Amino acid sequence: MSTVTENDLRELKKLINSRFDGLSNELKTVDKKIDVYIAKTDKKLNSIQHNFDALKKQSEKQDNRIWLLISGLFLTLLGVVAKIAFFPNS
């Protein structure tokens, strides 16, 4: 068996610490990239929500127009039926 000297232990400690420092730096870089990605994703989601709200408002307006058209057609038909029922010879 070989003996481990104090110098060998210092070198091993220095190597381990350097690896951990490198890993820590890489984790900081990844963390920054994730933060940027999250910010971009939030911005896109807010844009999609805004577009969805605009489409919903537009749909409600079209709904009102359709009901107005249906009501108008119903009243016209009711008027024609009433004219035929009350004034058959005109």
C-alpha positions as CSV (number, residue, x, y, z in Angstrom):
1,M,0.0,0.0,0.0
2,S,1.1,3.5,-0.8
3,T,1.1,6.3,1.7
4,V,-0.7,9.5,1.1
5,T,1.2,12.6,1.9
6,E,-0.1,15.9,3.1
7,N,0.9,17.4,-0.2
8,D,-1.2,14.8,-2.1
9,L,-4.2,15.7,0.1
10,R,-3.7,19.4,-0.6
11,E,-3.7,18.8,-4.3
12,L,-6.7,16.6,-4.1
13,K,-8.5,19.3,-2.0
14,K,-7.5,21.9,-4.5
15,L,-8.8,19.8,-7.4
16,I,-12.1,19.1,-5.7
17,N,-12.6,22.8,-4.8
18,S,-11.8,23.9,-8.4
19,R,-14.4,21.4,-9.8
20,F,-17.0,22.7,-7.3
21,D,-16.2,26.3,-8.3
22,G,-16.6,25.4,-11.9
23,L,-19.9,23.7,-11.3
24,S,-21.1,26.6,-9.3
25,N,-20.4,29.0,-12.2
26,E,-22.1,26.7,-14.6
27,L,-25.2,26.6,-12.3
28,K,-25.3,30.4,-12.2
29,T,-25.2,30.5,-16.0
30,V,-28.0,28.0,-16.3
31,D,-30.0,29.9,-13.6
32,K,-29.7,33.1,-15.6
33,K,-30.7,31.3,-18.8
34,I,-33.8,29.9,-17.0
35,D,-34.7,33.3,-15.7
36,V,-34.5,34.8,-19.2
37,Y,-36.6,31.9,-20.6
38,I,-39.2,32.3,-17.9
39,A,-39.5,36.0,-18.6
40,K,-39.9,35.4,-22.3
41,T,-42.5,32.7,-21.7
42,D,-44.4,35.1,-19.3
43,K,-44.4,37.8,-22.0
44,K,-45.7,35.4,-24.6
45,L,-48.4,34.1,-22.3
46,N,-49.5,37.7,-21.5
47,S,-49.7,38.4,-25.3
48,I,-51.8,35.3,-25.9
49,Q,-54.1,36.3,-23.0
50,H,-54.5,39.7,-24.5
51,N,-55.3,38.3,-27.9
52,F,-57.8,35.8,-26.3
53,D,-59.6,38.7,-24.5
54,A,-59.8,40.6,-27.8
55,L,-61.3,37.6,-29.6
56,K,-63.8,37.1,-26.7
57,K,-65.0,40.7,-27.0
58,Q,-65.3,40.4,-30.8
59,S,-67.3,37.2,-30.4
60,E,-69.6,38.9,-28.0
61,K,-70.2,41.7,-30.5
62,Q,-71.0,39.2,-33.2
63,D,-73.3,37.4,-30.9
64,N,-75.3,40.6,-30.3
65,R,-75.5,41.2,-34.1
66,I,-76.7,37.7,-34.7
67,W,-79.4,38.0,-32.1
68,L,-80.4,41.4,-33.5
69,L,-80.7,39.9,-37.0
70,I,-82.8,36.9,-35.7
71,S,-85.1,39.2,-33.7
72,G,-85.6,41.4,-36.8
73,L,-86.4,38.4,-38.9
74,F,-88.8,37.1,-36.3
75,L,-90.6,40.4,-36.0
76,T,-90.8,40.7,-39.8
77,L,-92.3,37.2,-40.0
78,L,-94.7,38.0,-37.2
79,G,-95.8,41.1,-39.1
80,V,-96.4,39.2,-42.3
81,V,-98.4,36.5,-40.5
82,A,-100.4,39.2,-38.7
83,K,-101.1,41.0,-41.9
84,I,-102.3,37.8,-43.6
85,A,-104.4,36.8,-40.5
86,F,-106.1,40.2,-40.0
87,F,-106.2,41.5,-43.5
88,P,-106.6,38.5,-45.8
89,N,-108.0,40.4,-48.8
90,S,-105.5,43.3,-48.9
